[in-house]
């Protein structure tokens, strides 16, 4: 597998109107994202509602995603979110066997394990597989802070821990600190819906992992930046920020509206979200409609 970079969105979990997994919509979503130019597709991110899925449902989605991504010729990244080290190692091995090209590891945060416990967990998972591992650093969601030096130590002891998704706020200095370290094999991605896309790329990040509903707009901004047209990249990114500032006031809110966008674009059949979820109102929806009309001109499909 080539080195990961570019736009690697989080796959939404489509449900039917009555709340069951909608596997046909999942397959169509994967196809649209792959054929639309995404560089990799990421399963079980926080924006993918992994925490609302049963183990059996996760197994089904992982198998379908691995198969479809291989058929479509796009790498799959699958997240390991178990809080027990034994369960996380088991999940990592299972996802590798299913055909995941890379794992994304969310370090455990329930009851706030100690720094050494966190480190041992990450090291055990990385050493349990041969495929690359991306560590997701999301202290706002987990409440667990980890210093950049810890990740550098991890990559030195487990060379397949070569990718890091940085979602602290602000993320810029953290990204620069990691890339200034002695280990030059590290590759940094930025999350947080790509709010810091321009700054992250300026600081040396390799890619962005936003939600999937407006994937083509992120691709346009990224491609403009990489072609040397930073002003155009900033113009497109500014258009994105308008709608993001409205729909991402909390995580459940952006999941709600990401699905509404996907449904409106005809990519998934239903925008159902399992509870607990965001409850909209007439004003939220009216303002969303205004922002949607402004950004929809950037869509390619």
HUZI-V566949 format. One record per residue. N is the residue number from 1. RES is the residue in one small letter. PSI is psi as a letter, one per 40 degrees, with the letter a starting at -180 (* if undefined). Layout:
n=N res=RES psi=PSI
n=N res=RES psi=PSI
This chain:
n=1 res=x psi=h
n=2 res=x psi=i
n=3 res=x psi=h
n=4 res=x psi=i
n=5 res=x psi=i
n=6 res=x psi=a
n=7 res=x psi=h
n=8 res=x psi=g
n=9 res=x psi=i
n=10 res=x psi=h
n=11 res=x psi=h
n=12 res=x psi=i
n=13 res=x psi=h
n=14 res=x psi=h
n=15 res=x psi=i
n=16 res=x psi=i
n=17 res=x psi=d
n=18 res=x psi=e
n=19 res=x psi=e
n=20 res=x psi=i
n=21 res=x psi=h
n=22 res=x psi=g
n=23 res=x psi=d
n=24 res=x psi=d
n=25 res=x psi=d
n=26 res=x psi=d
n=27 res=x psi=d
n=28 res=x psi=d
n=29 res=x psi=d
n=30 res=x psi=d
n=31 res=x psi=d
n=32 res=x psi=d
n=33 res=x psi=d
n=34 res=x psi=d
n=35 res=x psi=d
n=36 res=x psi=e
n=37 res=x psi=e
n=38 res=x psi=i
n=39 res=x psi=d
n=40 res=x psi=i
n=41 res=x psi=h
n=42 res=x psi=h
n=43 res=x psi=i
n=44 res=x psi=f
n=45 res=x psi=i
n=46 res=x psi=d
n=47 res=x psi=e
n=48 res=x psi=e
n=49 res=x psi=f
n=50 res=x psi=d
n=51 res=x psi=e
n=52 res=x psi=e
n=53 res=x psi=i
n=54 res=x psi=i
n=55 res=x psi=d
n=56 res=x psi=d
n=57 res=x psi=d
n=58 res=x psi=d
n=59 res=x psi=d
n=60 res=x psi=d
n=61 res=x psi=d
n=62 res=x psi=d
n=63 res=x psi=d
n=64 res=x psi=d
n=65 res=x psi=d
n=66 res=x psi=d
n=67 res=x psi=d
n=68 res=x psi=d
n=69 res=x psi=d
n=70 res=x psi=d
n=71 res=x psi=d
n=72 res=x psi=e
n=73 res=x psi=f
n=74 res=x psi=h
n=75 res=x psi=i
n=76 res=x psi=h
n=77 res=x psi=h
n=78 res=x psi=h
n=79 res=x psi=i
n=80 res=x psi=h
n=81 res=x psi=e
n=82 res=x psi=i
n=83 res=x psi=d
n=84 res=x psi=h
n=85 res=x psi=d
n=86 res=x psi=d
n=87 res=x psi=d
n=88 res=x psi=d
n=89 res=x psi=d
n=90 res=x psi=d
n=91 res=x psi=d
n=92 res=x psi=d
n=93 res=x psi=d
n=94 res=x psi=d
n=95 res=x psi=d
n=96 res=x psi=d
n=97 res=x psi=d
n=98 res=x psi=d
n=99 res=x psi=e
n=100 res=x psi=i
n=101 res=x psi=d
n=102 res=x psi=i
n=103 res=x psi=i
n=104 res=x psi=h
n=105 res=x psi=h
n=106 res=x psi=h
n=107 res=x psi=i
n=108 res=x psi=i
n=109 res=x psi=e
n=110 res=x psi=h
n=111 res=x psi=e
n=112 res=x psi=g
n=113 res=x psi=i
n=114 res=x psi=i
n=115 res=x psi=d
n=116 res=x psi=d
n=117 res=x psi=d
n=118 res=x psi=d
n=119 res=x psi=d
n=120 res=x psi=d
n=121 res=x psi=d
n=122 res=x psi=d
n=123 res=x psi=d
n=124 res=x psi=d
n=125 res=x psi=d
n=126 res=x psi=d
n=127 res=x psi=e
n=128 res=x psi=e
n=129 res=x psi=i
n=130 res=x psi=e
n=131 res=x psi=i
n=132 res=x psi=i
n=133 res=x psi=h
n=134 res=x psi=h
n=135 res=x psi=h
n=136 res=x psi=h
n=137 res=x psi=h
n=138 res=x psi=g
n=139 res=x psi=d
n=140 res=x psi=d
n=141 res=x psi=d
n=142 res=x psi=d
n=143 res=x psi=e
n=144 res=x psi=h
n=145 res=x psi=h
n=146 res=x psi=h
n=147 res=x psi=i
n=148 res=x psi=d
n=149 res=x psi=d
n=150 res=x psi=d
n=151 res=x psi=d
n=152 res=x psi=d
n=153 res=x psi=d
n=154 res=x psi=d
n=155 res=x psi=d
n=156 res=x psi=d
n=157 res=x psi=d
n=158 res=x psi=g
n=159 res=x psi=d
n=160 res=x psi=e
n=161 res=x psi=g
n=162 res=x psi=e
n=163 res=x psi=i
n=164 res=x psi=h
n=165 res=x psi=h
n=166 res=x psi=h
n=167 res=x psi=f
n=168 res=x psi=i
n=169 res=x psi=h
n=170 res=x psi=i
n=171 res=x psi=d
n=172 res=x psi=d
n=173 res=x psi=d
n=174 res=x psi=d
n=175 res=x psi=d
n=176 res=x psi=d
n=177 res=x psi=d
n=178 res=x psi=d
n=179 res=x psi=e
n=180 res=x psi=e
n=181 res=x psi=i
n=182 res=x psi=d
n=183 res=x psi=h
n=184 res=x psi=e
n=185 res=x psi=e
n=186 res=x psi=i
n=187 res=x psi=h
n=188 res=x psi=h
n=189 res=x psi=i
n=190 res=x psi=i
n=191 res=x psi=b
n=192 res=x psi=f
n=193 res=x psi=e
n=194 res=x psi=f
n=195 res=x psi=d
n=196 res=x psi=f
n=197 res=x psi=d
n=198 res=x psi=d
n=199 res=x psi=d
n=200 res=x psi=d
n=201 res=x psi=d
n=202 res=x psi=d
n=203 res=x psi=e
n=204 res=x psi=e
n=205 res=x psi=i
n=206 res=x psi=e
n=207 res=x psi=a
n=208 res=x psi=i
n=209 res=x psi=g
n=210 res=x psi=a
n=211 res=x psi=i
n=212 res=x psi=e
n=213 res=x psi=d
n=214 res=x psi=f
n=215 res=x psi=d
n=216 res=x psi=d
n=217 res=x psi=d
n=218 res=x psi=d
n=219 res=x psi=d
n=220 res=x psi=d
n=221 res=x psi=d
n=222 res=x psi=d
n=223 res=x psi=d
n=224 res=x psi=d
n=225 res=x psi=d
n=226 res=x psi=d
n=227 res=x psi=e
n=228 res=x psi=e
n=229 res=x psi=g
n=230 res=x psi=d
n=231 res=x psi=d
n=232 res=x psi=d
n=233 res=x psi=d
n=234 res=x psi=d
n=235 res=x psi=d
n=236 res=x psi=d
n=237 res=x psi=d
n=238 res=x psi=d
n=239 res=x psi=d
n=240 res=x psi=d
n=241 res=x psi=d
n=242 res=x psi=d
n=243 res=x psi=d
n=244 res=x psi=d
n=245 res=x psi=d
n=246 res=x psi=d
n=247 res=x psi=e
n=248 res=x psi=f
n=249 res=x psi=e
n=250 res=x psi=i
n=251 res=x psi=d
n=252 res=x psi=d
n=253 res=x psi=d
n=254 res=x psi=d
n=255 res=x psi=d
n=256 res=x psi=d
n=257 res=x psi=d
n=258 res=x psi=d
n=259 res=x psi=d
n=260 res=x psi=d
n=261 res=x psi=d
n=262 res=x psi=d
n=263 res=x psi=d
n=264 res=x psi=d
n=265 res=x psi=e
n=266 res=x psi=f
n=267 res=x psi=d
n=268 res=x psi=i
n=269 res=x psi=d
n=270 res=x psi=i
n=271 res=x psi=f
n=272 res=x psi=h
n=273 res=x psi=h
n=274 res=x psi=i
n=275 res=x psi=i
n=276 res=x psi=i
n=277 res=x psi=i
n=278 res=x psi=h
n=279 res=x psi=h
n=280 res=x psi=i
n=281 res=x psi=i
n=282 res=x psi=d
n=283 res=x psi=d
n=284 res=x psi=d
n=285 res=x psi=d
n=286 res=x psi=d
n=287 res=x psi=d
n=288 res=x psi=d
n=289 res=x psi=d
n=290 res=x psi=d
n=291 res=x psi=d
n=292 res=x psi=d
n=293 res=x psi=d
n=294 res=x psi=d
n=295 res=x psi=d
n=296 res=x psi=d
n=297 res=x psi=e
n=298 res=x psi=e
n=299 res=x psi=i
n=300 res=x psi=e
n=301 res=x psi=*
